[in-house]
Amino acid sequence: MSGGRLSSIDGGGLRLEGELGFATARSLWQEAAEHLPAAGTVRIDLAGVTRADSAGVALLIHWTRMQRDHGGGVEFVNIPAQMRSIARVSGVDGILPLSDQ
């Protein structure tokens, strides 16, 4: 799978699959409005992400802020090592709700 895709999963969570980078971030940025709840906390599973770059990490930051602005939250689970490394090197790992699950 190449293009990034966001889909709903059982239990009210979301699944992110494919590439999460400069080529896909813009469409996922816009698509999130359809999937993210207006309030509450949403769990987003990133186990299906095959490749990521700094644009992908920026997208996670955007979703975190968007949910916070609506009085909710987000929890990212199954974060690929590549994304964790980018977040750590960029100094944003402390602001992203990255679960060790």
C-alpha positions, 0 to 999 in steps of 0.5 A: 500500500502506498497512499495513506489511508485513515479508516474507522475501526471497531470501538470508535478508534481509527486506523492509519495505514500506508505511507505517511509523508509529504505526498499524503499528509495534505489529503489526510489533514483534510480527511481527518475532519470526517473521522475525528470525533467532535469531542472526547478522546480517540485512539489512532492505531499506526501499526499499518504505517509503512513509511513516514517522514517529518510531514507525517509527524507534523500531521500527528501534531495537528490532530493532537491540537485539533482534538485538544481545541475541541475539548478532547484528546488523542492517543497514538498506538503502535507507533513505528520506530521511524516515527518515534525517532523523528519525533524524538530528534525534532523535540516533539515527542513530549507533546505527542500522546504516544502510547507504548502499547 
